[in-house]
Amino acid sequence: MNVGVVRPDAANLVLRAFGRVLHPDLLCHHRSARFEVPEMSLDVRLIAAGHAFVLQAGRQTVTEVISDRNEEYPVRGRLFEQRLKGGRTESVEFESGLKYDVSCTLERMPLSIFLRQHEELLADGPKASLFAEFPGANRFSPGPLSVVRTEFCRHSVVIHAYHTFPDQLSVVKTQSLVELS
């Protein structure tokens, strides 16, 4: 079942990371998935602006959120906040030895390239860890897509996320790596 979602303007997106769990009301989601391996658990949620994930490894927590910059989020426990413009990378190393790296890009593209990218993501959707296709603004335009893939290794996880913004012909791509010591 498709659920309506209103994507914010891609130009207003920020990537926020926290060293703690956020209150669930801040992460109103449309779809979610939970993954557990011996040393960590990962909750991934698809939200209006993109995604949020909460990774817990022992006593350490990392929460990553892509949201509209006008949304209120707490300052307590915030590791960083970056506007999504072009490409961004951030790294945080915790006292526990856990390391969190994220790379994020916001790409605006010509219509033909956007539509090709959209079709490729649509085809990848069924194989993804979490996927949603939302209704378009009208019957002629493609709806926003969110595709998340997770890759677990013995002491790490990589989270690839792709979110389309058809109204702005934009795609947000993130790659997050969390490594345990």
Secondary structure as UniProt FT lines:
FT   HELIX           10..12
FT   STRAND          13..18
FT   HELIX           24..27
FT   STRAND          31..37
FT   TURN            38..39
FT   STRAND          40..47
FT   TURN            48..49
FT   STRAND          50..57
FT   TURN            58..59
FT   STRAND          60..68
FT   TURN            69..70
FT   TURN            76..77
FT   STRAND          78..83
FT   STRAND          86..93
FT   TURN            95..96
FT   STRAND          99..108
FT   HELIX           111..124
FT   HELIX           125..127
FT   STRAND          130..133
FT   TURN            139..140
FT   STRAND          145..153
FT   TURN            154..155
FT   STRAND          156..165
FT   HELIX           166..168
FT   STRAND          170..179
//
